[in-house]
């Protein structure tokens, strides 16, 4: 309910959600790249 009230106060909720989504997507891409690099390193060591 608290979140709902906050959303009602904020007029640009959709924009805010979009920004959060974009930040999350960038983080996921960064994590994926790091994971791929680690995997490559482990494959080279074998």
PDB file as gemmi writes it, atoms N, CA and C in Angstrom:
CRYST1    1.000    1.000    1.000  90.00  90.00  90.00 P 1                      
ATOM      1  N   UNK A   1       0.832  -1.202   0.000  1.00  0.00           N  
ATOM      2  CA  UNK A   1       0.000   0.000   0.000  1.00  0.00           C  
ATOM      3  C   UNK A   1       0.869   1.255   0.000  1.00  0.00           C  
ATOM      4  N   UNK A   2       1.967   1.190   0.708  1.00  0.00           N  
ATOM      5  CA  UNK A   2       2.876   2.325   0.774  1.00  0.00           C  
ATOM      6  C   UNK A   2       3.444   2.631  -0.610  1.00  0.00           C  
ATOM      7  N   UNK A   3       3.777   1.571  -1.329  1.00  0.00           N  
ATOM      8  CA  UNK A   3       4.325   1.713  -2.673  1.00  0.00           C  
ATOM      9  C   UNK A   3       3.293   2.335  -3.607  1.00  0.00           C  
ATOM     10  N   UNK A   4       2.027   1.929  -3.425  1.00  0.00           N  
ATOM     11  CA  UNK A   4       0.938   2.456  -4.241  1.00  0.00           C  
ATOM     12  C   UNK A   4       0.776   3.953  -4.016  1.00  0.00           C  
ATOM     13  N   UNK A   5       0.832   4.375  -2.762  1.00  0.00           N  
ATOM     14  CA  UNK A   5       0.714   5.796  -2.436  1.00  0.00           C  
ATOM     15  C   UNK A   5       1.863   6.583  -3.048  1.00  0.00           C  
ATOM     16  N   UNK A   6       3.037   6.020  -2.982  1.00  0.00           N  
ATOM     17  CA  UNK A   6       4.218   6.666  -3.548  1.00  0.00           C  
ATOM     18  C   UNK A   6       4.055   6.811  -5.060  1.00  0.00           C  
ATOM     19  N   UNK A   7       3.507   5.785  -5.689  1.00  0.00           N  
ATOM     20  CA  UNK A   7       3.289   5.807  -7.135  1.00  0.00           C  
ATOM     21  C   UNK A   7       2.260   6.863  -7.508  1.00  0.00           C  
ATOM     22  N   UNK A   8       1.245   7.013  -6.682  1.00  0.00           N  
ATOM     23  CA  UNK A   8       0.212   8.018  -6.936  1.00  0.00           C  
ATOM     24  C   UNK A   8       0.779   9.427  -6.820  1.00  0.00           C  
ATOM     25  N   UNK A   9       1.673   9.630  -5.882  1.00  0.00           N  
ATOM     26  CA  UNK A   9       2.296  10.944  -5.705  1.00  0.00           C  
ATOM     27  C   UNK A   9       3.188  11.272  -6.893  1.00  0.00           C  
ATOM     28  N   UNK A  10       3.898  10.270  -7.366  1.00  0.00           N  
ATOM     29  CA  UNK A  10       4.827  10.480  -8.476  1.00  0.00           C  
ATOM     30  C   UNK A  10       4.061  10.450  -9.793  1.00  0.00           C  
ATOM     31  N   UNK A  11       4.088  11.565 -10.507  1.00  0.00           N  
ATOM     32  CA  UNK A  11       3.330  11.642 -11.759  1.00  0.00           C  
ATOM     33  C   UNK A  11       4.029  10.895 -12.889  1.00  0.00           C  
ATOM     34  N   UNK A  12       5.352  10.836 -12.826  1.00  0.00           N  
ATOM     35  CA  UNK A  12       6.122  10.214 -13.910  1.00  0.00           C  
ATOM     36  C   UNK A  12       6.569   8.804 -13.529  1.00  0.00           C  
ATOM     37  N   UNK A  13       5.616   7.997 -13.077  1.00  0.00           N  
ATOM     38  CA  UNK A  13       5.934   6.648 -12.603  1.00  0.00           C  
ATOM     39  C   UNK A  13       6.459   5.773 -13.733  1.00  0.00           C  
ATOM     40  N   UNK A  14       5.828   5.862 -14.890  1.00  0.00           N  
ATOM     41  CA  UNK A  14       6.237   5.013 -16.012  1.00  0.00           C  
ATOM     42  C   UNK A  14       7.675   5.321 -16.423  1.00  0.00           C  
ATOM     43  N   UNK A  15       8.030   6.595 -16.403  1.00  0.00           N  
ATOM     44  CA  UNK A  15       9.394   6.995 -16.733  1.00  0.00           C  
ATOM     45  C   UNK A  15      10.385   6.471 -15.725  1.00  0.00           C  
ATOM     46  N   UNK A  16       9.979   6.522 -14.459  1.00  0.00           N  
ATOM     47  CA  UNK A  16      10.828   6.034 -13.373  1.00  0.00           C  
ATOM     48  C   UNK A  16      11.041   4.530 -13.502  1.00  0.00           C  
ATOM     49  N   UNK A  17       9.960   3.814 -13.789  1.00  0.00           N  
ATOM     50  CA  UNK A  17      10.040   2.363 -13.963  1.00  0.00           C  
ATOM     51  C   UNK A  17      10.937   2.027 -15.146  1.00  0.00           C  
ATOM     52  N   UNK A  18      10.821   2.827 -16.214  1.00  0.00           N  
ATOM     53  CA  UNK A  18      11.649   2.597 -17.391  1.00  0.00           C  
ATOM     54  C   UNK A  18      13.125   2.773 -17.049  1.00  0.00           C  
ATOM     55  N   UNK A  19      13.433   3.818 -16.274  1.00  0.00           N  
ATOM     56  CA  UNK A  19      14.821   4.060 -15.872  1.00  0.00           C  
ATOM     57  C   UNK A  19      15.355   2.907 -15.045  1.00  0.00           C  
ATOM     58  N   UNK A  20      14.527   2.410 -14.114  1.00  0.00           N  
ATOM     59  CA  UNK A  20      14.929   1.274 -13.285  1.00  0.00           C  
ATOM     60  C   UNK A  20      15.179   0.053 -14.156  1.00  0.00           C  
ATOM     61  N   UNK A  21      14.297  -0.159 -15.137  1.00  0.00           N  
ATOM     62  CA  UNK A  21      14.429  -1.298 -16.040  1.00  0.00           C  
ATOM     63  C   UNK A  21      15.719  -1.198 -16.846  1.00  0.00           C  
ATOM     64  N   UNK A  22      16.008  -0.001 -17.345  1.00  0.00           N  
ATOM     65  CA  UNK A  22      17.226   0.216 -18.127  1.00  0.00           C  
ATOM     66  C   UNK A  22      18.473  -0.051 -17.293  1.00  0.00           C  
ATOM     67  N   UNK A  23      18.470   0.438 -16.055  1.00  0.00           N  
ATOM     68  CA  UNK A  23      19.610   0.227 -15.161  1.00  0.00           C  
ATOM     69  C   UNK A  23      19.798  -1.262 -14.896  1.00  0.00           C  
ATOM     70  N   UNK A  24      18.693  -1.959 -14.697  1.00  0.00           N  
ATOM     71  CA  UNK A  24      18.731  -3.397 -14.447  1.00  0.00           C  
ATOM     72  C   UNK A  24      19.281  -4.127 -15.667  1.00  0.00           C  
ATOM     73  N   UNK A  25      18.836  -3.687 -16.861  1.00  0.00           N  
ATOM     74  CA  UNK A  25      19.276  -4.333 -18.099  1.00  0.00           C  
ATOM     75  C   UNK A  25      20.781  -4.146 -18.299  1.00  0.00           C  
ATOM     76  N   UNK A  26      21.276  -2.941 -18.007  1.00  0.00           N  
ATOM     77  CA  UNK A  26      22.704  -2.676 -18.139  1.00  0.00           C  
ATOM     78  C   UNK A  26      23.497  -3.542 -17.181  1.00  0.00           C  
ATOM     79  N   UNK A  27      22.982  -3.679 -15.951  1.00  0.00           N  
ATOM     80  CA  UNK A  27      23.643  -4.510 -14.948  1.00  0.00           C  
ATOM     81  C   UNK A  27      23.691  -5.961 -15.400  1.00  0.00           C  
ATOM     82  N   UNK A  28      22.574  -6.445 -15.932  1.00  0.00           N  
ATOM     83  CA  UNK A  28      22.508  -7.829 -16.391  1.00  0.00           C  
ATOM     84  C   UNK A  28      23.497  -8.061 -17.526  1.00  0.00           C  
ATOM     85  N   UNK A  29      23.598  -7.097 -18.438  1.00  0.00           N  
ATOM     86  CA  UNK A  29      24.519  -7.218 -19.564  1.00  0.00           C  
ATOM     87  C   UNK A  29      25.962  -7.260 -19.058  1.00  0.00           C  
ATOM     88  N   UNK A  30      26.249  -6.414 -18.071  1.00  0.00           N  
ATOM     89  CA  UNK A  30      27.587  -6.372 -17.481  1.00  0.00           C  
ATOM     90  C   UNK A  30      27.923  -7.698 -16.809  1.00  0.00           C  
ATOM     91  N   UNK A  31      26.959  -8.235 -16.042  1.00  0.00           N  
ATOM     92  CA  UNK A  31      27.168  -9.511 -15.359  1.00  0.00           C  
ATOM     93  C   UNK A  31      27.367 -10.635 -16.367  1.00  0.00           C  
ATOM     94  N   UNK A  32      26.598 -10.613 -17.444  1.00  0.00           N  
ATOM     95  CA  UNK A  32      26.709 -11.646 -18.477  1.00  0.00           C  
ATOM     96  C   UNK A  32      28.096 -11.610 -19.112  1.00  0.00           C  
ATOM     97  N   UNK A  33      28.592 -10.401 -19.379  1.00  0.00           N  
ATOM     98  CA  UNK A  33      29.910 -10.248 -19.987  1.00  0.00           C  
ATOM     99  C   UNK A  33      30.996 -10.760 -19.049  1.00  0.00           C  
ATOM    100  N   UNK A  34      30.873 -10.427 -17.769  1.00  0.00           N  
ATOM    101  CA  UNK A  34      31.845 -10.886 -16.775  1.00  0.00           C  
ATOM    102  C   UNK A  34      31.827 -12.410 -16.683  1.00  0.00           C  
ATOM    103  N   UNK A  35      30.625 -12.980 -16.699  1.00  0.00           N  
ATOM    104  CA  UNK A  35      30.484 -14.432 -16.629  1.00  0.00           C  
ATOM    105  C   UNK A  35      31.134 -15.092 -17.842  1.00  0.00           C  
ATOM    106  N   UNK A  36      30.913 -14.533 -19.019  1.00  0.00           N  
ATOM    107  CA  UNK A  36      31.507 -15.084 -20.241  1.00  0.00           C  
ATOM    108  C   UNK A  36      33.028 -15.022 -20.188  1.00  0.00           C  
ATOM    109  N   UNK A  37      33.566 -13.923 -19.666  1.00  0.00           N  
ATOM    110  CA  UNK A  37      35.017 -13.791 -19.551  1.00  0.00           C  
ATOM    111  C   UNK A  37      35.582 -14.847 -18.614  1.00  0.00           C  
ATOM    112  N   UNK A  38      34.912 -15.052 -17.483  1.00  0.00           N  
ATOM    113  CA  UNK A  38      35.357 -16.074 -16.526  1.00  0.00           C  
ATOM    114  C   UNK A  38      35.306 -17.461 -17.150  1.00  0.00           C  
ATOM    115  N   UNK A  39      34.265 -17.710 -17.930  1.00  0.00           N  
ATOM    116  CA  UNK A  39      34.122 -19.015 -18.571  1.00  0.00           C  
ATOM    117  C   UNK A  39      35.246 -19.242 -19.578  1.00  0.00           C  
ATOM    118  N   UNK A  40      35.575 -18.209 -20.339  1.00  0.00           N  
ATOM    119  CA  UNK A  40      36.666 -18.319 -21.309  1.00  0.00           C  
ATOM    120  C   UNK A  40      37.976 -18.626 -20.607  1.00  0.00           C  
ATOM    121  N   UNK A  41      38.239 -17.921 -19.503  1.00  0.00           N  
ATOM    122  CA  UNK A  41      39.475 -18.126 -18.746  1.00  0.00           C  
ATOM    123  C   UNK A  41      39.552 -19.560 -18.239  1.00  0.00           C  
ATOM    124  N   UNK A  42      38.447 -20.062 -17.716  1.00  0.00           N  
ATOM    125  CA  UNK A  42      38.445 -21.429 -17.180  1.00  0.00           C  
ATOM    126  C   UNK A  42      38.625 -22.461 -18.296  1.00  0.00           C  
ATOM    127  N   UNK A  43      38.126 -22.159 -19.491  1.00  0.00           N  
ATOM    128  CA  UNK A  43      38.289 -23.087 -20.612  1.00  0.00           C  
ATOM    129  C   UNK A  43      39.736 -23.093 -21.097  1.00  0.00           C  
ATOM    130  N   UNK A  44      40.380 -21.937 -21.064  1.00  0.00           N  
ATOM    131  CA  UNK A  44      41.774 -21.844 -21.497  1.00  0.00           C  
ATOM    132  C   UNK A  44      42.677 -22.627 -20.545  1.00  0.00           C  
ATOM    133  N   UNK A  45      42.382 -22.561 -19.238  1.00  0.00           N  
ATOM    134  CA  UNK A  45      43.208 -23.240 -18.229  1.00  0.00           C  
ATOM    135  C   UNK A  45      43.165 -24.757 -18.349  1.00  0.00           C  
ATOM    136  N   UNK A  46      42.083 -25.312 -18.877  1.00  0.00           N  
ATOM    137  CA  UNK A  46      41.933 -26.774 -18.947  1.00  0.00           C  
ATOM    138  C   UNK A  46      42.975 -27.427 -19.842  1.00  0.00           C  
TER     139      UNK A  46                                                      
END                                                                             
